[in-house]
Protein backbone atom coordinates (compact mmCIF):
# COMPACT_ATOMS: atom_id res chain seq x y z
CA UNK A 1 0.00 0.00 0.00
CA UNK A 2 2.87 2.36 0.80
CA UNK A 3 4.42 1.61 -2.59
CA UNK A 4 1.10 2.24 -4.35
CA UNK A 5 0.69 5.53 -2.47
CA UNK A 6 4.18 6.71 -3.41
CA UNK A 7 3.62 5.84 -7.06
CA UNK A 8 0.24 7.60 -7.10
CA UNK A 9 1.91 10.73 -5.77
CA UNK A 10 4.70 10.41 -8.35
CA UNK A 11 2.27 10.05 -11.25
CA UNK A 12 0.29 13.01 -9.94
CA UNK A 13 3.42 15.16 -9.92
CA UNK A 14 4.30 14.12 -13.45
CA UNK A 15 0.79 14.90 -14.72
CA UNK A 16 0.93 18.35 -13.09
CA UNK A 17 4.29 18.97 -14.73
CA UNK A 18 2.99 17.90 -18.14
CA UNK A 19 -0.01 20.17 -17.75
CA UNK A 20 2.25 23.06 -16.87
CA UNK A 21 0.93 23.53 -13.33
CA UNK A 22 4.36 23.01 -11.77
CA UNK A 23 6.25 25.07 -14.30
CA UNK A 24 8.41 27.03 -14.98
CA UNK A 25 10.81 24.76 -13.11
CA UNK A 26 10.91 21.14 -11.97
CA UNK A 27 12.65 20.38 -8.71
CA UNK A 28 15.96 18.64 -9.25
CA UNK A 29 18.41 17.26 -6.72
CA UNK A 30 21.51 15.05 -6.59
CA UNK A 31 20.12 11.67 -7.58
CA UNK A 32 21.37 8.09 -7.41
CA UNK A 33 20.51 6.58 -10.81
CA UNK A 34 20.90 3.05 -9.47
CA UNK A 35 18.29 3.66 -6.77
CA UNK A 36 15.79 5.06 -9.27
CA UNK A 37 16.35 2.07 -11.56
CA UNK A 38 15.90 -0.40 -8.71
CA UNK A 39 12.61 1.26 -7.75
CA UNK A 40 11.40 0.98 -11.34
CA UNK A 41 12.42 -2.68 -11.49
CA UNK A 42 10.65 -3.36 -8.20
CA UNK A 43 7.45 -1.95 -9.64
CA UNK A 44 7.67 -3.98 -12.85
CA UNK A 45 9.06 -7.18 -11.33
CA UNK A 46 5.72 -9.05 -11.33
CA UNK A 47 4.98 -8.09 -14.95
CA UNK A 48 8.43 -9.20 -16.08
CA UNK A 49 8.06 -12.55 -14.32
CA UNK A 50 4.59 -13.10 -15.74
CA UNK A 51 5.96 -12.32 -19.20
CA UNK A 52 8.70 -14.96 -18.79
CA UNK A 53 11.37 -12.27 -19.02
CA UNK A 54 14.76 -13.26 -17.64
CA UNK A 55 16.23 -10.17 -16.01
CA UNK A 56 19.95 -9.53 -15.68
CA UNK A 57 20.91 -6.47 -13.61
CA UNK A 58 24.48 -5.16 -13.60
CA UNK A 59 24.76 -1.85 -11.73
CA UNK A 60 28.02 -0.01 -11.12
CA UNK A 61 28.02 0.56 -7.36
CA UNK A 62 30.45 3.49 -7.63
CA UNK A 63 28.48 5.73 -9.96
CA UNK A 64 28.56 9.47 -9.26
CA UNK A 65 25.32 11.32 -8.70
CA UNK A 66 23.37 13.19 -11.37
CA UNK A 67 21.35 16.38 -10.97
CA UNK A 68 17.84 15.28 -11.84
CA UNK A 69 14.18 14.88 -11.01
CA UNK A 70 13.96 11.34 -9.67
CA UNK A 71 10.26 11.20 -10.63
CA UNK A 72 10.98 12.05 -14.24
CA UNK A 73 13.91 9.64 -14.49
CA UNK A 74 11.74 6.86 -13.09
CA UNK A 75 9.13 7.65 -15.73
CA UNK A 76 11.78 7.25 -18.44
CA UNK A 77 13.03 3.95 -17.04
CA UNK A 78 9.51 2.55 -16.58
CA UNK A 79 8.65 3.42 -20.16
CA UNK A 80 11.80 1.82 -21.58
CA UNK A 81 11.38 -1.31 -19.46
CA UNK A 82 7.73 -1.70 -20.45
CA UNK A 83 8.66 -1.27 -24.11
CA UNK A 84 11.30 -3.97 -23.71
CA UNK A 85 8.77 -6.34 -22.16
CA UNK A 86 6.28 -5.69 -24.96
CA UNK A 87 9.02 -6.37 -27.53
CA UNK A 88 9.26 -9.92 -26.16
CA UNK A 89 5.67 -11.27 -26.09
CA UNK A 90 6.96 -14.84 -25.74
CA UNK A 91 9.56 -13.92 -23.14
CA UNK A 92 13.29 -13.45 -23.47
CA UNK A 93 16.29 -11.80 -21.89
CA UNK A 94 16.43 -8.26 -20.54
CA UNK A 95 19.69 -6.60 -19.50
CA UNK A 96 19.72 -3.51 -17.28
CA UNK A 97 23.16 -2.01 -16.78
CA UNK A 98 24.71 1.19 -15.44
CA UNK A 99 28.25 2.41 -15.99
CA UNK A 100 30.30 5.45 -16.83
CA UNK A 101 30.69 6.47 -20.46
CA UNK A 102 33.99 5.29 -21.95
CA UNK A 103 36.05 5.91 -25.07
CA UNK A 104 33.99 3.36 -27.03
CA UNK A 105 30.89 5.53 -26.71
CA UNK A 106 31.38 7.65 -29.81
CA UNK A 107 28.31 9.84 -29.17
CA UNK A 108 29.14 10.63 -25.54
CA UNK A 109 31.83 12.37 -23.54
CA UNK A 110 33.90 9.68 -21.83
CA UNK A 111 34.14 10.27 -18.10
CA UNK A 112 31.38 12.88 -18.15
CA UNK A 113 28.21 10.79 -18.38
CA UNK A 114 26.45 8.08 -16.43
CA UNK A 115 25.04 5.57 -18.90
CA UNK A 116 21.96 3.39 -18.37
CA UNK A 117 21.74 0.51 -20.85
CA UNK A 118 18.46 -1.37 -21.36
CA UNK A 119 18.70 -4.20 -23.90
CA UNK A 120 16.02 -6.69 -24.89
CA UNK A 121 16.15 -9.87 -26.95
CA UNK A 122 13.04 -8.97 -28.94
CA UNK A 123 12.52 -8.88 -32.67
CA UNK A 124 14.30 -5.57 -33.15
CA UNK A 125 13.28 -2.48 -35.08
CA UNK A 126 13.59 -2.25 -38.89
CA UNK A 127 16.34 0.22 -39.89
CA UNK A 128 13.92 2.48 -41.76
CA UNK A 129 11.87 2.92 -38.58
CA UNK A 130 14.71 3.50 -36.08
CA UNK A 131 15.12 7.23 -36.97
CA UNK A 132 11.41 7.81 -36.26
CA UNK A 133 11.00 6.16 -32.86
CA UNK A 134 11.27 9.47 -30.98
CA UNK A 135 8.75 11.29 -33.16
CA UNK A 136 5.53 12.31 -31.35
CA UNK A 137 2.49 10.15 -32.16
CA UNK A 138 4.60 7.61 -34.04
CA UNK A 139 4.07 4.07 -32.80
CA UNK A 140 4.87 0.57 -34.01
CA UNK A 141 2.23 -0.90 -31.69
CA UNK A 142 -1.14 -2.07 -32.86
CA UNK A 143 -3.96 0.45 -33.05
CA UNK A 144 -5.29 1.50 -29.63
CA UNK A 145 -2.30 -0.06 -27.87
CA UNK A 146 -0.04 2.97 -27.89
CA UNK A 147 -0.20 6.75 -28.14
CA UNK A 148 3.18 7.18 -29.78
CA UNK A 149 4.15 9.65 -27.06
CA UNK A 150 6.15 7.44 -24.69
CA UNK A 151 9.57 7.68 -26.31
CA UNK A 152 9.00 11.30 -27.30
CA UNK A 153 8.36 12.16 -23.64
CA UNK A 154 11.43 10.13 -22.62
CA UNK A 155 13.63 12.04 -25.03
CA UNK A 156 12.20 15.38 -23.89
CA UNK A 157 12.88 14.56 -20.23
CA UNK A 158 16.45 13.40 -20.85
CA UNK A 159 17.27 16.37 -23.06
CA UNK A 160 15.97 18.75 -20.38
CA UNK A 161 18.40 17.04 -18.02
CA UNK A 162 21.25 17.83 -20.40
CA UNK A 163 21.55 14.22 -21.50
CA UNK A 164 20.97 12.01 -24.51
CA UNK A 165 18.90 8.93 -25.30
CA UNK A 166 20.16 6.69 -28.09
CA UNK A 167 18.59 3.64 -29.72
CA UNK A 168 20.44 0.82 -31.43
CA UNK A 169 18.55 -2.08 -32.96
CA UNK A 170 18.90 -4.98 -35.34
CA UNK A 171 16.02 -7.04 -36.69
CA UNK A 172 16.06 -10.47 -35.09
CA UNK A 173 18.70 -9.44 -32.55
CA UNK A 174 16.91 -7.07 -30.22
CA UNK A 175 17.04 -3.42 -29.22
CA UNK A 176 19.25 -1.37 -26.92
CA UNK A 177 18.43 2.01 -25.42
CA UNK A 178 21.24 4.07 -23.91
CA UNK A 179 20.35 6.90 -21.55
CA UNK A 180 23.29 9.19 -20.84
CA UNK A 181 23.17 11.81 -18.10
CA UNK A 182 25.93 14.26 -17.13
CA UNK A 183 27.11 13.62 -13.60
CA UNK A 184 27.81 16.27 -11.00
CA UNK A 185 30.42 14.53 -8.90
CA UNK A 186 33.50 12.58 -9.78
CA UNK A 187 35.58 10.30 -7.53
CA UNK A 188 38.91 11.91 -6.72
CA UNK A 189 42.07 10.24 -5.47
CA UNK A 190 40.94 10.40 -1.85
CA UNK A 191 37.80 8.44 -2.62
CA UNK A 192 35.56 11.42 -1.89
CA UNK A 193 33.38 13.17 -4.43
CA UNK A 194 34.22 16.57 -5.81
CA UNK A 195 32.90 18.87 -8.53
CA UNK A 196 33.79 18.29 -12.15
CA UNK A 197 36.32 20.87 -13.37
CA UNK A 198 35.02 23.15 -16.16
CA UNK A 199 35.77 22.10 -19.72
C-alpha positions in Angstrom: 0.0 0.0 0.0 2.9 2.4 0.8 4.4 1.6 -2.6 1.1 2.2 -4.3 0.7 5.5 -2.5 4.2 6.7 -3.4 3.6 5.8 -7.1 0.2 7.6 -7.1 1.9 10.7 -5.8 4.7 10.4 -8.4 2.3 10.1 -11.3 0.3 13.0 -9.9 3.4 15.2 -9.9 4.3 14.1 -13.5 0.8 14.9 -14.7 0.9 18.3 -13.1 4.3 19.0 -14.7 3.0 17.9 -18.1 0.0 20.2 -17.8 2.2 23.1 -16.9 0.9 23.5 -13.3 4.4 23.0 -11.8 6.3 25.1 -14.3 8.4 27.0 -15.0 10.8 24.8 -13.1 10.9 21.1 -12.0 12.6 20.4 -8.7 16.0 18.6 -9.2 18.4 17.3 -6.7 21.5 15.1 -6.6 20.1 11.7 -7.6 21.4 8.1 -7.4 20.5 6.6 -10.8 20.9 3.0 -9.5 18.3 3.7 -6.8 15.8 5.1 -9.3 16.4 2.1 -11.6 15.9 -0.4 -8.7 12.6 1.3 -7.7 11.4 1.0 -11.3 12.4 -2.7 -11.5 10.7 -3.4 -8.2 7.4 -2.0 -9.6 7.7 -4.0 -12.8 9.1 -7.2 -11.3 5.7 -9.1 -11.3 5.0 -8.1 -14.9 8.4 -9.2 -16.1 8.1 -12.6 -14.3 4.6 -13.1 -15.7 6.0 -12.3 -19.2 8.7 -15.0 -18.8 11.4 -12.3 -19.0 14.8 -13.3 -17.6 16.2 -10.2 -16.0 20.0 -9.5 -15.7 20.9 -6.5 -13.6 24.5 -5.2 -13.6 24.8 -1.9 -11.7 28.0 0.0 -11.1 28.0 0.6 -7.4 30.4 3.5 -7.6 28.5 5.7 -10.0 28.6 9.5 -9.3 25.3 11.3 -8.7 23.4 13.2 -11.4 21.3 16.4 -11.0 17.8 15.3 -11.8 14.2 14.9 -11.0 14.0 11.3 -9.7 10.3 11.2 -10.6 11.0 12.0 -14.2 13.9 9.6 -14.5 11.7 6.9 -13.1 9.1 7.7 -15.7 11.8 7.2 -18.4 13.0 3.9 -17.0 9.5 2.6 -16.6 8.7 3.4 -20.2 11.8 1.8 -21.6 11.4 -1.3 -19.5 7.7 -1.7 -20.5 8.7 -1.3 -24.1 11.3 -4.0 -23.7 8.8 -6.3 -22.2 6.3 -5.7 -25.0 9.0 -6.4 -27.5 9.3 -9.9 -26.2 5.7 -11.3 -26.1 7.0 -14.8 -25.7 9.6 -13.9 -23.1 13.3 -13.5 -23.5 16.3 -11.8 -21.9 16.4 -8.3 -20.5 19.7 -6.6 -19.5 19.7 -3.5 -17.3 23.2 -2.0 -16.8 24.7 1.2 -15.4 28.3 2.4 -16.0 30.3 5.4 -16.8 30.7 6.5 -20.5 34.0 5.3 -21.9 36.0 5.9 -25.1 34.0 3.4 -27.0 30.9 5.5 -26.7 31.4 7.7 -29.8 28.3 9.8 -29.2 29.1 10.6 -25.5 31.8 12.4 -23.5 33.9 9.7 -21.8 34.1 10.3 -18.1 31.4 12.9 -18.1 28.2 10.8 -18.4 26.4 8.1 -16.4 25.0 5.6 -18.9 22.0 3.4 -18.4 21.7 0.5 -20.9 18.5 -1.4 -21.4 18.7 -4.2 -23.9 16.0 -6.7 -24.9 16.1 -9.9 -26.9 13.0 -9.0 -28.9 12.5 -8.9 -32.7 14.3 -5.6 -33.2 13.3 -2.5 -35.1 13.6 -2.2 -38.9 16.3 0.2 -39.9 13.9 2.5 -41.8 11.9 2.9 -38.6 14.7 3.5 -36.1 15.1 7.2 -37.0 11.4 7.8 -36.3 11.0 6.2 -32.9 11.3 9.5 -31.0 8.7 11.3 -33.2 5.5 12.3 -31.4 2.5 10.1 -32.2 4.6 7.6 -34.0 4.1 4.1 -32.8 4.9 0.6 -34.0 2.2 -0.9 -31.7 -1.1 -2.1 -32.9 -4.0 0.4 -33.1 -5.3 1.5 -29.6 -2.3 -0.1 -27.9 0.0 3.0 -27.9 -0.2 6.7 -28.1 3.2 7.2 -29.8 4.1 9.7 -27.1 6.1 7.4 -24.7 9.6 7.7 -26.3 9.0 11.3 -27.3 8.4 12.2 -23.6 11.4 10.1 -22.6 13.6 12.0 -25.0 12.2 15.4 -23.9 12.9 14.6 -20.2 16.4 13.4 -20.8 17.3 16.4 -23.1 16.0 18.7 -20.4 18.4 17.0 -18.0 21.3 17.8 -20.4 21.6 14.2 -21.5 21.0 12.0 -24.5 18.9 8.9 -25.3 20.2 6.7 -28.1 18.6 3.6 -29.7 20.4 0.8 -31.4 18.5 -2.1 -33.0 18.9 -5.0 -35.3 16.0 -7.0 -36.7 16.1 -10.5 -35.1 18.7 -9.4 -32.6 16.9 -7.1 -30.2 17.0 -3.4 -29.2 19.3 -1.4 -26.9 18.4 2.0 -25.4 21.2 4.1 -23.9 20.4 6.9 -21.6 23.3 9.2 -20.8 23.2 11.8 -18.1 25.9 14.3 -17.1 27.1 13.6 -13.6 27.8 16.3 -11.0 30.4 14.5 -8.9 33.5 12.6 -9.8 35.6 10.3 -7.5 38.9 11.9 -6.7 42.1 10.2 -5.5 40.9 10.4 -1.8 37.8 8.4 -2.6 35.6 11.4 -1.9 33.4 13.2 -4.4 34.2 16.6 -5.8 32.9 18.9 -8.5 33.8 18.3 -12.2 36.3 20.9 -13.4 35.0 23.1 -16.2 35.8 22.1 -19.7 
